[in-house]
Amino acid sequence: MAGGGAPQPSGGEGKKSVDFQLNLVPMIDLLSVLISFLLMSAVWTQIARIEVKQSPNLPSDEPPPEQEEEKLGLNIIIKSTGYSVTKKGGQVIKEIETVGEGYDVKALGEVLKQVQVENPENAEVIVTSEDKVPYQELITVMDVCIDNGLEGIQVAGIDS
């Protein structure tokens, strides 16, 4: 048989040929439409970002640059038992215990709001967490800091 015609039964026994042609044109059309919708919707999608600096744990040979104003060094330590908010030098501002199974984010927000009122443009926040603390809690604390106007957020590890 020459050409691309449909298979014809051969012989008089009524058996049909096993050759079958699947029409892939509609599937290719559907795939091209889905890809175009994917590309069009991906243009409008934006990923939210939080600007965070990672503070190095190792001492550097270079001295830190001189700053005109002394910034309030606020440390928020996320523990398995709650939050610990301290100032530079280890002065404890507030220990916030967990409430039930979760962290007391509302109390942390109130403490950070009070710190922001006392130091409107002069607060630098270092967020640290213990090893067993879920990553979502770190993100939640950074969100609470941003909601209360504290923009200078750094993430650091706990020194052993």
Secondary structure, 3 states (H helix, E strand, C coil): CCCCCCCCCCCCCCCCCCCCCCCCHHHHHHHHHHHHHHHHHHHCCCCCCCCCEECCCCCCCCCCCCCCCCCEEEEEEEECCEEEEEECCCCEEEEEECECCECCHHHHHHHHHHHHHHCCCCEEEEEEECCCCCHHHHHHHHHHHHHCCCCEEEECCCCC
